């Protein structure tokens, strides 16, 4: 359990049925938060305020906390995602509220994809695809390569930082080239086609 200085509050480690809202109480993805890659880094501050809502201890405790950063862990048996509260406590996200699933689907698919590729470098595209379909079977929309395309900069940075990802035979075959700091549209389309073909076999 993590303790907070706010009125002696005790924060749980895991949050279920979670969702995030902005200062207007509009739903928003946690992926807009600065991503902390390592303990030595201080993520850039976000000017807008983002709040985590959810529950802990089988719904016995309601959570409403301002959050300032997020991170993910690929080394565990299952992918893990954490958010950092304004009072510097990390909380693990367990499962999103059903009505919030579509808002965070693309980032959850991307992290799950990275996790599978890291732990199964020799796996075929078909087994990866089946894994993602099973993991997100309760979602309204099936995972697709478009989900990954939405977070290509994150994937590129993860490859730089996670040596195990480079062991995957497919990883570097679809990462888009950078030209003048921007990704050309035709390059993205070509890489997306390559990824699609790889996922099918």
C-alpha positions, 0 to 999 in steps of 0.5 A: 500500500502507498501512503499519501501526505494528503490527510494521511490517506492510504492509496491502494496499489491497484485501481480497477474499473478506472477511467480518466477525465480532464478538468471539464470532466470529459473522458480522456486517455491516460496516454496524453500524460507524459511517459516516464521511461526510467526512475532517473527521468522526470517527465515533462509537465502537462499543463492540463489537469488529468484525474483518475477515477476508479475503485479499489479493494473490491469497490470498497474504496473510491479513487479520485486523484490528479495524475501527472505521468504514466509508465509501463512494464514489459518484464512481468508475466502480464503487461503492467501500466501505472500512473503517478499521482500528483503526490508522487505515488504510483498506482497500477491500472487493472481494468478500465470501466467498460464505457471507457474501453474504447478510449484507451483501447489503442494504447492498451493494444500497443502495450500488449503488443510490445509485451508479447513481442518482447517475451515471444521473439520467435512467435509468428504473426498469427499467434500474436494476432490470436493472443491480442484477439483473445486479450481484447475479446470483451471490447467493442472493436477488435484490435488491429494494426491501426491501433499500433500506428496511432502510437508509432513514436512510443514503439520506436522509443521502446525499441531504443530502450528495450534490447529484447525487442530487437530480438524480434524478427519483425520489429524493425521491418515496419518502423517508419523512417523519419524525414526532417523530423516528420513521417511521410504519409507514403512511408507510413502506408508502406510500413502499415501494409508490411505490418498487416501482411506480417500479422496474417502469417 
